[in-house]
Amino acid sequence: MAVIGYARVSTQEQDLAVQLEQLRAAGVDKVYQEKASGADADRPELAAMLDYVREGDTVVVCKLDRIARSTKHLLSITEDLEERHVAFKVLNIQLDTTTSTGKLMLTMLGAIATFEREMMLERQREGIRAAKEAGKYKGRKATAMAQSEKVMELIGQGMTKQAIADELKIGVASVYRIMKECKEK
């Protein structure tokens, strides 16, 4: 019966030290840690931790949003843990899924976290819309398709697809896509 910690920050610039300190103070035996967006479906350390835990173990996180961003994902993780008889604890809110109150709180907090994230995204969209109206939002940089003429010119000069991709700093798949679209025209 091990106590397993999971720590995550969203960007490379952020530091895991505070979470690691809190998890060690909580008596974790092993910590899985990563720097990845919570919205990212591919979190290898989370997957490894979920694969590692066994019946009787306890998974500990510092904050609820460190393990999942959506209610659906959170409930999926906790249901899986519950089916495997693995406890789940969240330190900052003293949540413990071995109790019925803890299970209820987990569901409610997951819904609130999703609501907060969606509100933040809505504010972001409103800010972008306002910036566009003010002429201050330029959008994302031009894609590889914006370099179609240059790609076709370099192909005409006999350059390899990989050499074109390297020179224009685009993916080789983009070179093939541009060629295909130009051929179809």
Secondary structure, 3 states (H helix, E strand, C coil): CCEEEEEEECCCCCCCHHHHHHHHHCCCCEEEEEECCCCCCCCHHHHHHHHHCCCCCEEEECCHHHCCCCHHHHHHHHHHHHHCCCEEEEHHHCEECCCHHHHHHHHHHHHHHHHHHHHHHHHHHHHHHHHHHCCCCCCCCCCHHHHHHHHHHHHHCCCCHHHHHHHHCCCHHHHHHHHHHHHHC
